[in-house]
Amino acid sequence: MKLLLGRPKTNEGRLDKEIRVYDLLDSLGIEYYRIDHNPANHFEDCEEIEKALDNVLCKNLFLCNRQKTKFYMLMMPADKHFKTKELSSQIGSSRLSFAESEYMEKFLDVTPGSVSIMGLMNDKENNVQLLVDEDVLKPVYVGCHPCINTSSIRLKTKDMFEIYLKAVNHDYITVHLVGEE
């Protein structure tokens, strides 16, 4: 696997939602590196991808409250374990669970295995609140999928949280996850 600077040379074989990510990043002047790979449907599929991106790929979980009235995207380090109770108490939302794929597609235009902060560009009505574990903010770079799980990108953390999120009209809540079993 080879890390390449910027967008693919051609859009052939690429989905529109992936191309829209590259278009937005390019329009914002954000430098990014891309790698193409086999579908990564689960985080376990990402070991080689993680190495190629210098260990900055995040685990992204799409969650909702029991009533399905509040939706959250949680970005956390790949090596942490998710504990519902730990997060629920910090955001004041009990009974968090994984949201159904229909909501992923409706709000973010992504499918299971492709959940990514990049999907927030499609959430024009701010239906999804971004939650970010504090450890995601520490490295110089962060990695994610460009709304499709056959490519991954790496960009500067500062660019992601200061330029990209502002451009897509979203903010984030920092959370502290211990993630121990």
LINMO-V801054 format. One record per helix or strand of 2 or more residues. SS is the DSSP state (A for helix, B for strand). FROM is the first residue (numbers start at 1). LEN is the number of residues. If there is no record, write none. Layout:
[[SS	FROM	LEN] [SS	FROM	LEN]]
This chain:
[[B	4	2] [A	16	12] [B	32	5] [A	43	10] [B	57	8] [B	71	7] [A	84	8] [B	97	2] [A	101	8] [A	117	6] [B	128	6] [A	134	4] [B	141	4] [B	151	6] [A	157	11] [B	172	4]]
